[in-house]
Amino acid sequence: MSPPPHAPLQRYRHAVEELGFVADDAQLAAAQVLQRCHDELHAAAAHSVQGVYLWGPVGRGKTWLMDSFHGALQVPARRQHFHHFMRWVHRRLFELTGTAEPLQVLAKELAAEIRVLCFDELFVSDIGDAMLLGRLFRSLFDEGVVLVATSNQPPEQLYAGGHNRERFLPAIDALLQHMQVVAVDGSQDHRQHPGQRHQRYWVRQAGQPSALPALLAALRQGEPVRREPLQVGHRRITVHDHSERVLHGGFDQLCEQPLATGDFILLCDRFKAIVLGDVPALSAQQRPAKIARGTEDAAERVEAGDRQLPALSIHDNAVRRFIALVDECYDRRVPLYMEAAVPLDALYTEGYLAFAFRRTLSRLQEMQLERFG
């Protein structure tokens, strides 16, 4: 087998011809666009380079394509999950409190460090992020930073239906102006292609013994086990137990308590494997939706009229944390072992978060293969 090549298009062809990847016309088209961006970035003449925005359903190879592009770069670049980047942005803006035009200062700092910024999973659900992204993207583009990103949605659908969405429209305009949008929408979910199985998900029937004690013993390999609460940053988290490399917690402890993405980042920093037990069926009968009869903007009341709010199941807040935990484990390649009340494909079958959970389900299915971790 020949050594892996260094250019994005060559890497794709190498994967198909020698690594057993399934040929995909949509992936090939994306690889060609990434190759064009790669070539322009490495051209001798300095000029403006258009970035690339890869979007499509889960499992179509967007992240693999972007990582191949990032790995081939010979210019300074940073690759981050989008929510990690936004966490850094908010922290840096706090540090720049009192500074004139802090977003421009932040963009200049980044431009002095990198030429290319690669985002994985660009997804906007927070009004605070939505309001600052337009100015942030413009500032980055003005400083010559090239963006390459993946998303499950085209730019025009980002933050669709979000509160005060008009404040996010400048961000969409900036993306469309400075990035080539490529749909990676092949018919196959490449995460589902056969591979050697490695079980990381168990269904526990009522009255049956748990599979987790034997699993934990195998993962820990004799490491001392502690059962006191776990110190994570400034927070103490109650878990079943933990050793140096392995965390064992229940769904109620890691997903029903008010943990945040930052807590899951710290957990993945510390542990080599996470074992999550007592995961219930997450679909549930939805509560009746409420009616919003008006909104307030500063001191002025906005007569928006009545509107129907989305119905939420009793588990949806915990499901959001579960999605964040799976995303962090997947992005960091930290194996997540789970024992649940229902099979994986029945874990969340309907509800307000069904769109977001499709990606989570695909990632959990990939985690059941030997190549993960």
Secondary structure, DSSP 8 states (H G I E B T S, - for coil): -----SSHHHHHHHHHHHS-----HHHHHHHHHHHHHHHHHTSSS-----EEEEE-STTSSHHHHHHHHHHH--S-EEEEEHHHHHHHHHHHHHHTTT-SSHHHHHHHHHHHH-SEEEEES-----HHHHHHHHHHHHHHHHTT-EEEEEESS-GGGTTTT-TTGGGTHHHHHHHHHHEEEEE---S--GGGS---B---EEE--TTS--SHHHHHHHHHTT---B-S-EEETTEEE--SEE-SSEEEEEHHHHTSS---HHHHHHHHHH-SEEEEEEE------B----EE--EEETTEEE----EE----BTTHHHHHHHHHHHHHHHHHT--EEEEESS-GGGS--SSTTHHHHHHHHHHHHHTTBTT--
